[in-house]
Amino acid sequence: METPTREIYWNIQGHDLIYLFFALAMIIFGYGVYRRIRLWKLGQPENRSGHIAQRIWTVLKDAIGQMSVMRDRTPGSMHVMIFSGFVILFIGTLLVFLQADFSVQILFGQFYLWFSLILDLFGLIFIFGILFALFRRYVLRPDRLNIILEDAIILPLLLIIGITGFLLETTRIAATNPNWAEWSPVGYWMAGWFTPEQAITIHKILWWGHMALTMVFIAYIPFSKLFHMLISPTNMYLKSFKPRGELTTIDIENSETFGVSDITEFTWKQLLDLDACTQCGRCQDQCPAYNSEKPLSPKEIILDLQKHLTKRGYELIKAKKMKTDPEPKQIAGTAVSEDEIWACTTCMACQEHCPVVIEHVQKIVDLRRSLVLMDSKFPQELNLVFKGLETNSNPWNMGASSRADWLEGLNVPTVAEKSEVDYLWFVGCAGAFDDKARATSEAFAKILNKAGVNYGVLGVDEQCCGDPARRSGNEYVFQMLAQANIELFQSVTFKKIVTTCPHGYNVIRNEYPQFGGKFEVLHHTELILELIREGKLEIKGNDLASASYHDSCYLGRYHGIYQPPREILKTMTHGGFRELKRHHDKSYCCGGGGARFFMEEDIGSRINHQRIQEAADGEIQTLSVACPFCLTMLQDAVKEKDLEGSIEVKEIAQLVADRI
């Protein structure tokens, strides 16, 4: 019985020419890669070494396993179809090449039969994926996808390569009629379309055409968005393993410039980031600024910076060759508008949902730093904030001596009254000065006293954690506040710090270590849940009906703290807890992060209005929050949208304090 196999090059004379074309394609490909590497090298040094095992796992899981892509099921399925088909067909082509040119005897017998069947299956998957992509892009046309010329080249090119591959199989079967043709079901089904004589001629033409298109595809990769096939896995491997809430620091004393003005002031990794973008638009879909008609789209920021890098980078390279000094070109106001830079709430939704681990927020803050520290250009509302932080250590610019006024009439000990405490409660500026957040402070004090917790506050000695300064780009003021607080913390004896503000929680936990301040930090919802579980707090009323919880960005996406607030809230409901439409990692920002709490929102619609409307549409009666910014933003939205009486927004500590 004849052994199933395939005679390679059976109908192709002069096939060795294809290696010349392949070499030419690879030279063009290599040049394209070299061009981009030259641009990345314009960036500043950055260390992305270490964590080898985790990096490899990230690539295996998200680049090869496509787990991050599949978080969005519909487009994810489309991408997996194209990716898996491409990979299997590439492996199949490689095996054919090894047998034909290196005499590696692989494609024989039962293996060859399964090889033929699997390639047919994945070839179909590949073509269906391309058709799905064309239908989605040109018929469904979701807002997050740009209609660009590249897609009108890439998708048809891939489709034609896939179809000609099947036609090659079809004409080969029609001409040779092997006994095992059924194992190539697509080609076997279509083989009857051609006579053997027709098939021989058409096969030869198709083979050269198929190979020419493949060489064009290879050469085109680094000059198109196809480049992400190489750079996205690279970017995944080079991901940051720092805490998500940790921004980079600046050596204020020894730096001549602060932040990023010119594209070369980004690090090489930040520049590589720009080429990793697949233009999928998932970041844009989740961005509260974009969804409230602000000029900011995280996707467009990355793409605009990528275009600017290409133009500016080649200018700099050319100037270096010519030994000339090029004119400086500021990014803000040219490649990216100032309105875009200041619209960001730093909510991290873009990074959370980016399948290729692009780091948007750090770039935006770097641009803010340059505007603030180098050009003194920032929204006028921040004048009062910066003045207050510098002179009175709070963004409201209230007298520093009044920071402890909220303590009057409450049994709240200060650390000055105790030699040692278990918990140093960092109250925060909102908890001390904002009327709405003061109610949270009073409620949490009641909880701690009821549970018999050994704690203390800093009183008038406490200063702002520095979050509004750092997120708005004023690194100088942030470092001043951080160093003062660290020195104060180190003068007190305690075991853990507890905060009622996720922003303070993040800064103290993740950013103070940059200046030598390493402390164990808890959010107050974590401590409250711990006290309930230990039996130190008893919730006496589960009277809430139709209650929900709004995830704070800095508690949820930044730190993965989703369950403690929900577990607490569920102890106070009688089966009426329900999730908002967008929750957990897809939660919608209140609009107050990134120092936006202190700025006017005069472009588009208001983010807090959109969020509270979502609660109203879900017929939520009690909306619980665990952040002072969220509390104020959403309570204001209730009032401004005339929803008083139908929705009540309360901090979770207030709800607990009312029921113990």
Number of C-alpha atoms within 10 A of each C-alpha: 3 8 11 16 17 15 12 12 13 11 15 14 9 8 12 11 9 14 10 11 15 18 12 16 20 15 13 19 20 14 15 18 17 13 15 19 14 13 22 24 16 19 20 15 12 11 10 12 12 10 13 11 9 13 20 15 15 20 20 16 14 20 24 15 15 19 16 18 23 17 14 13 11 11 18 17 17 21 20 21 21 24 20 19 24 19 14 17 20 13 13 17 12 12 16 20 14 15 16 14 10 9 10 12 11 14 21 13 13 12 13 18 18 14 18 22 18 17 21 22 15 20 24 19 20 28 21 17 24 23 17 18 19 18 12 15 19 13 9 10 13 13 11 16 16 14 13 9 8 11 18 13 11 17 16 14 17 19 18 15 20 20 17 19 19 20 22 20 23 25 29 26 26 25 19 14 13 15 11 16 23 15 18 22 16 19 22 20 13 16 22 13 12 16 12 18 11 13 22 20 13 16 22 19 13 16 19 14 14 20 17 16 16 18 19 18 18 16 21 18 20 24 15 15 17 19 18 20 15 15 21 25 21 18 25 24 25 23 21 17 12 10 13 17 22 17 19 11 13 15 12 12 7 7 9 8 15 23 25 23 22 18 25 19 19 22 20 19 21 21 26 23 25 26 27 25 24 20 17 16 22 23 25 24 19 26 28 30 27 20 18 18 14 22 20 24 25 27 26 18 20 23 18 17 21 21 15 19 24 16 12 20 22 16 14 20 15 13 14 12 9 9 10 10 9 13 9 11 14 16 20 19 12 11 18 20 14 20 16 20 23 23 22 29 24 28 27 25 27 25 22 20 23 23 25 25 23 27 22 22 22 17 21 24 26 23 27 29 29 24 24 20 17 15 11 11 13 19 15 10 12 20 12 14 20 22 16 19 26 19 13 19 26 28 26 18 17 16 13 17 11 13 24 18 12 19 18 8 7 10 11 18 17 19 20 13 9 13 9 16 20 15 24 24 26 25 27 24 24 23 23 25 21 15 12 18 26 19 19 27 23 20 20 24 23 21 22 20 15 14 18 12 15 15 24 23 23 20 23 14 16 22 23 25 30 28 26 27 25 22 25 30 26 24 28 19 19 23 23 14 22 24 18 16 21 19 13 14 18 12 9 16 15 20 15 15 24 24 24 26 25 23 26 25 27 25 19 25 20 20 23 20 15 15 12 11 18 15 18 12 21 19 22 24 23 15 16 23 19 15 18 15 12 11 11 15 21 16 16 12 15 15 12 19 16 17 26 27 27 30 28 31 30 24 20 21 22 21 15 12 19 18 14 17 22 21 12 22 22 19 19 21 17 14 14 16 20 16 16 24 13 16 16 19 19 17 21 25 27 29 29 25 24 24 23 22 17 18 16 12 14 8 13 13 14 20 25 24 21 20 23 26 18 16 22 17 10 15 16 25 19 20 23 25 23 25 27 27 26 28 25 24 20 29 22 16 23 22 13 11 11 11 15 13 9 12 20 16 26 23 25 25 27 20 20 23 19 13 14 14
